[in-house]
Each structure stands twice: as C-alpha cells, then as structure tokens.
Amino acid sequence: MKAIICTKYGPPEVLQITEVEKPKIKDDEVLIKIHATTVTAGDVKLRSSDFPYMYWLPSRLMFGLTKPKNKIPGCELAGEIVTIGKNVKNFKSGDQVFGYSGFTFGANAEYISLHEEGVLAKKPINMSFEQAAAVPVGALTALHFLRRSIIQNGQKVLIYGASGSVGTYAIQLAKYFGTEVTALCSTSNLEFVRALGANEVIDYTNEDLAKCKKTYDIIFDTVGKSSFSNCKRLLNKDASIY
Ligand SMILES: NC(=O)c1ccc[n+]([C@@H]2O[C@H](COP(=O)([O-])OP(=O)(O)OC[C@H]3O[C@@H](n4cnc5c(N)ncnc54)[C@H](OP(=O)(O)O)[C@@H]3O)[C@@H](O)[C@H]2O)c1
C-alpha cells in the first residue's frame, strides 16, 4: 500500500510517499481502507520536533529520540472496513467508520488496522469521510478538558483559540453543557465562531483581554497563548485551576 513516511524530524520535505507493507490484523482488529485523513497541529509539531523546552526530552523519549518511532504519521481517519478479525463483534466488512489511532499513528496511509474496542465508531451517513476524519482529535481533546474542569450548567466559559480544531468543539460542547460561552479568535473567524453558538466573541487582534472587566468560571486556552496571571485575574474567585 501507499503511505506517507517520516524517517527524521524536520520540515515538510522530510515526508515521502512510498510503498509499505499493508497492515496485518489480529483476531480482535479490523482492517480499514482509509478514504480521508488529516494533518493536525499536533502532527506538525511532532514532525518538526517542536516541543516546549521543558517537555523536549520527555517528548523525544516518547516519540523517538533520534527519529520518529512510528514512521507513518497521522492519527485521524475515516474509511471503510475491508476485513475483520475472527473475534470482532461490533463491526462487519463494508461498515463506514471514523476513528483515532492515538500515539501509534499510521493514519496517513491507504490502510490501517485498529482494535475494535479502540476509538472507532460507525460514521453517521450524513457526514462525508472528510468531515468525519476531522472530528476525533479536536472533539476528544475539548471533551476531556471540559470534563476535567467539571463544567456545569449556567457557568461562564472563555475559550482561547476558539476557531481551531479543539476550540470549535469546545464551543459546541460548552454550549451543550448549558454554559455561556465567550470565544476568542481573530477578525476573519468572528462570524464563524458566533455561528457555532458562542454568546460573545472577542477579536484578540483588536481587544486587550488585560483590560477586560468580566470574569469567568472556566478559561479554556486551547492554544497556550494566554498568560497565567491574566487568566487568574479573569477567573471567578471560587474557580479551580487545573
Ligand atoms: N495534547 C493533546 O492531546 C493535543 C490534542 C490536540 C491538540 N493539541 C494542541 O493544542 C493546540 C491547538 O490545537 P488545534 O488543533 O485546535 O490548533 P489549530 O486548529 O491550529 O487552531 C489554533 C487556533 O488558535 C488561534 N490562535 C492563534 N493565535 C492566537 C492567540 N494569540 N490568541 C487566541 N487564539 C489564537 C487561531 O485562531 P485564528 O485563526 O482565529 O487566529 C486558531 O484557530 C496545538 O498546540 C496542538 O498541538 C494537543
């Protein structure tokens, strides 16, 4: 099969399309023909070894000290199941699915094998493969952190990076949890984040949050652009910091 491979850290030019062996499945795995995959902000950071200073060594130990451990990048995919292992119960050949391969990566390829109990679900019929492939990382990351913040009905939530893959899900999930959402993004994305349900929008290119008089129960910075002291000032007194 064809796959993108990344054999060293560096700029996009380190990526090559090449022939590799098609994955074999175990008894509890499915083989998926991938119709759509993604390149996330995380994939870009990993390829270029752009890790925060403090986390550089732990990240390199985790993902590969001198070169990426997993040669085929990509962790989001949507496609069709072509073969199932003999113990697989939840899926059958022909099912259209979308999923997340996690830190084993391997999604920027023609085929991938995934455990049937992994992050894998049938694709809603009203979603294209392209739409479905772009769901897992943003949606799961947003859900994880909003749950950790013990989000509750009626709270006020401020979301930094609201127009990104994590931020767009954070807005929709925060609204689902019954909160009042203020979304921060650049000028060209203001209408977009408003359409996703944000009650208020702030253009970070025009407004200085340091002068903001409002306070929030939860501040979710999806891009690490806020200052800790500023966030602390913008938090309600009884809010917890995670
Ligand atoms: N650890 C994990 O599991 C995990 C998972 C997913 C993502 N991440 C990380 O989380 C970060 C966000 O990921 P993503 O996929 O959402 O990225 P993304 O899709 O590239 O979105 C980033 C967003 O940040 C906004 N932004 C840029 N500068 C800003 C600023 N100064 N103030 C406020 N917003 C600003 C941009 O909005 P405008 O275009 O409107 O400027 C953009 O929409 C990345 O660093 C990624 O590596 C980590």
The ligand as an SDF file (V2000), in Angstrom:
LIG
                    3D

 48 52  0  0  0  0  0  0  0  0999 V2000
   -2.1260   17.0790   23.8520 N   0  0  0  0  0  0  0  0  0  0  0  0
   -3.1180   16.7530   23.0480 C   0  0  0  0  0  0  0  0  0  0  0  0
   -3.7500   15.7200   23.1620 O   0  0  0  0  0  0  0  0  0  0  0  0
   -3.4960   17.7200   21.9810 C   0  0  0  0  0  0  0  0  0  0  0  0
   -4.5440   17.3890   21.1600 C   0  0  0  0  0  0  0  0  0  0  0  0
   -4.9390   18.2920   20.2010 C   0  0  0  0  0  0  0  0  0  0  0  0
   -4.2740   19.4890   20.1000 C   0  0  0  0  0  0  0  0  0  0  0  0
   -3.2270   19.7680   20.8850 N   0  0  0  0  0  0  0  0  0  0  0  0
   -2.5140   21.0540   20.7900 C   0  0  0  0  0  0  0  0  0  0  0  0
   -3.4530   22.0670   21.0550 O   0  0  0  0  0  0  0  0  0  0  0  0
   -3.1560   23.2100   20.2760 C   0  0  0  0  0  0  0  0  0  0  0  0
   -4.3790   23.6480   19.4850 C   0  0  0  0  0  0  0  0  0  0  0  0
   -4.7050   22.6460   18.5620 O   0  0  0  0  0  0  0  0  0  0  0  0
   -5.7390   22.9060   17.3980 P   0  0  0  0  0  0  0  0  0  0  0  0
   -5.7490   21.6480   16.6140 O   0  0  0  0  0  0  0  0  0  0  0  0
   -7.0210   23.4460   17.9380 O   0  0  0  0  0  0  0  0  0  0  0  0
   -4.9550   24.0310   16.5600 O   0  0  0  0  0  0  0  0  0  0  0  0
   -5.4830   24.8550   15.2960 P   0  0  0  0  0  0  0  0  0  0  0  0
   -6.6040   24.1500   14.6420 O   0  0  0  0  0  0  0  0  0  0  0  0
   -4.2780   25.2020   14.5300 O   0  0  0  0  0  0  0  0  0  0  0  0
   -6.1070   26.1660   15.9460 O   0  0  0  0  0  0  0  0  0  0  0  0
   -5.3620   27.1040   16.6270 C   0  0  0  0  0  0  0  0  0  0  0  0
   -6.2490   28.3220   16.8110 C   0  0  0  0  0  0  0  0  0  0  0  0
   -5.5750   29.2320   17.6780 O   0  0  0  0  0  0  0  0  0  0  0  0
   -5.9810   30.5270   17.3510 C   0  0  0  0  0  0  0  0  0  0  0  0
   -4.9570   31.4910   17.7960 N   0  0  0  0  0  0  0  0  0  0  0  0
   -3.7390   31.7110   17.2640 C   0  0  0  0  0  0  0  0  0  0  0  0
   -3.1110   32.6710   17.9640 N   0  0  0  0  0  0  0  0  0  0  0  0
   -3.9520   33.0380   18.9750 C   0  0  0  0  0  0  0  0  0  0  0  0
   -3.8810   33.9770   20.0370 C   0  0  0  0  0  0  0  0  0  0  0  0
   -2.8010   34.7700   20.2120 N   0  0  0  0  0  0  0  0  0  0  0  0
   -4.9190   34.0890   20.8830 N   0  0  0  0  0  0  0  0  0  0  0  0
   -6.0140   33.3170   20.7320 C   0  0  0  0  0  0  0  0  0  0  0  0
   -6.1550   32.4060   19.7360 N   0  0  0  0  0  0  0  0  0  0  0  0
   -5.1260   32.2700   18.8740 C   0  0  0  0  0  0  0  0  0  0  0  0
   -6.1790   30.5330   15.8520 C   0  0  0  0  0  0  0  0  0  0  0  0
   -7.2870   31.3370   15.6480 O   0  0  0  0  0  0  0  0  0  0  0  0
   -7.3330   32.4320   14.4820 P   0  0  0  0  0  0  0  0  0  0  0  0
   -7.0670   31.6850   13.1910 O   0  0  0  0  0  0  0  0  0  0  0  0
   -8.7170   32.9520   14.5610 O   0  0  0  0  0  0  0  0  0  0  0  0
   -6.2460   33.3840   14.7870 O   0  0  0  0  0  0  0  0  0  0  0  0
   -6.5110   29.0500   15.5250 C   0  0  0  0  0  0  0  0  0  0  0  0
   -7.8490   28.8650   15.1660 O   0  0  0  0  0  0  0  0  0  0  0  0
   -1.9700   22.8340   19.3750 C   0  0  0  0  0  0  0  0  0  0  0  0
   -0.8270   23.3430   20.0070 O   0  0  0  0  0  0  0  0  0  0  0  0
   -1.9580   21.3260   19.4000 C   0  0  0  0  0  0  0  0  0  0  0  0
   -0.6720   20.8040   19.2430 O   0  0  0  0  0  0  0  0  0  0  0  0
   -2.8330   18.9060   21.8360 C   0  0  0  0  0  0  0  0  0  0  0  0
  1  2  1  0
  2  3  2  0
  2  4  1  0
  4  5  1  0
  4 48  2  0
  5  6  2  0
  6  7  1  0
  7  8  2  0
  8  9  1  0
  8 48  1  0
  9 10  1  0
  9 46  1  0
 10 11  1  0
 11 12  1  0
 11 44  1  0
 12 13  1  0
 13 14  1  0
 14 15  2  0
 14 16  1  0
 14 17  1  0
 17 18  1  0
 18 19  2  0
 18 20  1  0
 18 21  1  0
 21 22  1  0
 22 23  1  0
 23 24  1  0
 23 42  1  0
 24 25  1  0
 25 26  1  0
 25 36  1  0
 26 27  1  0
 26 35  1  0
 27 28  2  0
 28 29  1  0
 29 30  1  0
 29 35  2  0
 30 31  1  0
 30 32  2  0
 32 33  1  0
 33 34  2  0
 34 35  1  0
 36 37  1  0
 36 42  1  0
 37 38  1  0
 38 39  2  0
 38 40  1  0
 38 41  1  0
 42 43  1  0
 44 45  1  0
 44 46  1  0
 46 47  1  0
M  CHG  2   8   1  16  -1
M  END
$$$$
